[in-house]
Amino acid sequence: MKKENIYILEDRGIIYINGEDSLNYLQNIISNDINKVSDTYSCFSYLLTPQGKYLFEFIIIKHKNGFFLDCPKYQIENLYKQLSLYKLRSKVDITNLSNEFVVAALSKDNFDDFNNNNKSGMTIKFREDPVILDPRCVDLGARIVINLEKLYLSSKKLKLKISNINEYYELSHSLGIPNSDTENFQNKIFGLETNSEELNAIDFKKGCYVGQENTARMKLKEKLSRRIYSVEIIEGKIDTGEVIKINNTEIGKIYNNSKFSYGLFKFKDPNFKLEEVLVTNKGKIIIKKPFWV
């Protein structure tokens, strides 16, 4: 991302959770520790199935007496229903604020101009709006949650140009971080298989949460044998669900065939290699090296 650019992430939505029991309510269901979240720190977290499979993801940001959940917009309706299901008798209000707030991304260099502490998740305020250094990876830059009208005013004040969102997602894909293209992961892939530990989405020291038992067992017994990796198509095309083979041995499967494709691969297989050209049924691909390798 260029320092002079800002990117409106139109495929992100905002849910707001507040109320007397909001902290305990979230702590009991999410994979990260809500006690970490403050006016100066935000975190990335999952809501898993009871079996520990990926269901929803969000960045949690302190806002007034509650919390913003910055999440893929396609998940909003189902996430709202799931959160309401877990509410039971908790004194919690859950509100979809996607029509009031937008999420915009800007470069890490811009964040550094505000604050010289570049730890992932660090949060500051700009004209009362939270600016977060991405808690998944600092190289993905910062994001601001803001009213759309204020965004234009703030962009002008900071001398930033609203730019093509693809620049942001190209960076995300190069780092191996799926963003709003995770629909095919839902209820099919274990949370750990989506690199949740590397993306700082799980706190293994916190107490119970939905899916905790199986997730902890996979971690403790080193049962993880597959991971999500970004895939670059260098010739032809690939199909969703296509099996990828090396030397006639299956080493992975494509989970989406969009411009920013991802696949689930057996990374412990001796045939598995990053950044080498692989021949598929209709083209050629490279499994890209993620930032955490």
LINBELGI-V682622 format. One record per backbone hydrogen bond with DSSP energy under -0.5 kcal/mol. CO is the residue of the C=O (numbers start at 0). NH is the residue of the N-H. If there is no record, write none. Layout:
BEGIN
CO:NH ; CO:NH
END
This chain:
BEGIN
1:4 ; 3:160 ; 4:106 ; 5:162 ; 6:8 ; 6:104 ; 7:9 ; 8:11 ; 10:72 ; 12:70 ; 13:96 ; 14:68 ; 15:94 ; 16:66 ; 17:92 ; 18:21 ; 20:24 ; 21:25 ; 22:26 ; 23:27 ; 25:28 ; 25:29 ; 30:202 ; 31:33 ; 32:35 ; 33:36 ; 37:40 ; 37:61 ; 39:122 ; 40:37 ; 42:59 ; 44:57 ; 45:30 ; 46:54 ; 46:55 ; 48:51 ; 51:190 ; 52:48 ; 53:186 ; 55:46 ; 57:44 ; 58:60 ; 58:69 ; 59:42 ; 60:67 ; 62:65 ; 64:18 ; 65:62 ; 66:16 ; 67:60 ; 67:69 ; 68:14 ; 68:70 ; 69:58 ; 70:12 ; 71:74 ; 71:75 ; 72:75 ; 74:78 ; 75:79 ; 76:80 ; 77:81 ; 78:82 ; 79:83 ; 80:84 ; 81:85 ; 82:86 ; 83:86 ; 83:87 ; 86:89 ; 89:91 ; 90:20 ; 92:17 ; 94:15 ; 94:96 ; 96:99 ; 96:100 ; 99:147 ; 101:145 ; 102:8 ; 103:143 ; 104:6 ; 105:141 ; 106:109 ; 106:110 ; 107:111 ; 108:112 ; 109:113 ; 110:113 ; 110:114 ; 115:117 ; 118:121 ; 120:41 ; 121:132 ; 123:130 ; 125:128 ; 128:125 ; 129:144 ; 130:123 ; 131:133 ; 131:142 ; 132:120 ; 136:139 ; 137:140 ; 140:133 ; 141:105 ; 142:131 ; 143:103 ; 143:145 ; 145:101 ; 146:150 ; 147:151 ; 148:152 ; 149:153 ; 150:154 ; 151:155 ; 152:156 ; 153:157 ; 154:159 ; 155:158 ; 160:5 ; 163:166 ; 163:167 ; 164:167 ; 164:168 ; 165:169 ; 166:170 ; 167:171 ; 168:172 ; 169:173 ; 170:174 ; 171:175 ; 171:176 ; 172:175 ; 174:290 ; 175:177 ; 181:184 ; 181:185 ; 182:185 ; 184:187 ; 184:188 ; 188:53 ; 189:192 ; 189:193 ; 190:193 ; 190:195 ; 191:194 ; 192:227 ; 194:198 ; 195:200 ; 195:201 ; 196:199 ; 199:43 ; 200:45 ; 201:203 ; 202:205 ; 208:211 ; 209:47 ; 210:214 ; 211:215 ; 212:216 ; 213:217 ; 214:218 ; 215:219 ; 216:220 ; 217:222 ; 217:223 ; 218:221 ; 224:267 ; 226:264 ; 228:262 ; 229:287 ; 230:232 ; 230:260 ; 231:233 ; 231:285 ; 234:283 ; 238:241 ; 241:253 ; 243:250 ; 243:251 ; 245:248 ; 247:249 ; 248:245 ; 250:265 ; 251:243 ; 252:263 ; 253:240 ; 255:261 ; 258:260 ; 260:230 ; 261:254 ; 261:255 ; 262:228 ; 262:264 ; 263:252 ; 264:226 ; 264:266 ; 265:268 ; 268:271 ; 272:275 ; 275:286 ; 277:279 ; 277:284 ; 281:236 ; 282:279 ; 283:233 ; 283:234 ; 284:277 ; 285:231 ; 285:287 ; 286:274 ; 287:289 ; 289:292
END
